Amino acid sequence: MSYYPKFFETTMPKPAVPMSGLIAHTMSDRVQVIFYEIPEGSAAGEHVNCDEWGVVIKGEVSVTMEGETRTYGAGESFFIPDGVPHSLVNHPGVVGITVFDDPERFPVNRD
């Protein structure tokens, strides 16, 4: 059973985020908002992108920037500035929302 309501599944397209086990829905206009859950957990190696803000709803996300790793839990948010190299670990069972300052950060599957 998904954390998010059924209408997310039926009305919102899926982003093509290359992350194993990701269940996600997206909205984009001036930014791209991704509502996600990762039952088994996953990781994204070091990369750079536009400004990124995220909030953890359930579980934990570890973000490494500039050699420092910080783990965020439910109710906590993080910000990764444009162009800053970073990596992420989504611990098993994480549910969250991430906003990218680029409406085309990830391609969208509209099927």
Buried (B, 14 or more C-beta within 10 A) or exposed (E): EEBBEEEBEEEBBBBEBEBEEBBBBBBBEEBBBBBBBBBEBBEBEEEEBBBBBBBBBEBBBBBBBEEEEEEBEEEBEBEBEEEEEBBBBBBEBBBBBBBBBBBEBBEBEEE
